[in-house]
Amino acid sequence: MTRKLHRFVSNYILTPGKPGRRMGNFDFRTNYLSMKIVRISLVILFVTVLNFSCSTAASSLMGAMGANPNLSGLTGLLKGAGGLDKLIGKAPFTLLAPSNEALKGVSQDVLQNLMKPENKDQLTSLLKKHILPGKLSPEQINAGGLKDAAGNALDLGGAKITESIPTKNGLIQVIDRVIK
């Protein structure tokens, strides 16, 4: 009995994946191929889900800005003002985001002064000039006739849009100058 049990375990349980091995009506070749197909399908599903979850278009404006190292300066200013939600109510909106290179055109003393708690109103006023209601393309922005989040007429002051980043709650239009 022990010898038969040992042979059964070694032939059918420990090495079930050998092609062509049969145990009753169970064909291990078919099972082996089915398992390979299931494994490949799971890998494809995992890669698809991972790709979808890491997509920039699926993130919020603040998430997309945080993921873009070229917008780190503006991200810090927005956090200092309490975030986008406090600056403007309902999405969608377009953010005219000055790049880090554009922020270098502004004195560091001015930026540090704006970040002080007593100057939060000035910072909020400056940032509202960079927020437009709705998802607006570069063509719509360049056509003019738009109002910013503060209700003032938009004046780009020669700023040019260099990049568009779609997000789930709006658009980020990267610009090469700070709007004053």
NUGUKE-580309 format. One record per residue (C-alpha): y, z, x. Coordinates in steps of 0.5 Angstrom, whole numbers, plus 500, padded with zeros to 3 digits. Layout:
N
YZX ...
! end
This chain:
180
500500500 505502506 503495509 505491503 511495501 513494509 512486508 516486501 522489504 522485511 521479507 525479501 530485501 532485509 533477509 534474502 539469505 534465508 534458505 528456501 525463500 522464493 521471490 518469483 523465479 529467484 531461488 535464494 537457496 541457490 543464490 546463498 550457496 553460490 555466494 558461499 562458493 564465490 567467497 571461498 574461491 576468492 579467499 583461496 585466490 587471495 591466499 595463492 596470490 599472497 603466497 606467490 608474491 612472498 616467495 623467496 624464489 621470486 625475489 632478487 638477490 638483494 631482496 633475498 639477502 635483505 630478507 635473511 637476517 643471517 646475511 645482514 652484514 654482507 648486505 651492508 657491504 654490498 650497499 657500501 659498494 653501490 650494490 650488485 648491479 655496479 659490481 657485475 653487469 648481467 644476471 644470472 650470477 652466483 653470490 658466495 655470501 659469507 654469513 654474519 658468523 663468518 664476518 665475525 672472523 674479520 676484524 671490525 676495524 678492517 670492515 669499518 675501514 673498507 666502508 670508508 669512501 676512499 677504500 671503495 676500490 678495496 671493498 669492490 675487489 673483495 666483493 668481486 671474489 664472492 661473485 661468480 657468473 651464472 647459476 652454479 650449484 654447490 657441486 659445480 663450485 666445489 669442482 673448481 676451475 671457476 673464475 670470479 667476477 674480477 676474472 681471477 681463479 676462484 679459491 674458496 680457501 677452505 670455505 664450505 657452502 652451508 645453504 643455497 637460496 634460489 632467486 630470480 636473477 641467480 643463486 645465493 650460496 651461503 658460505 662459512 668464511 670470507 674469501 680473501 
! end
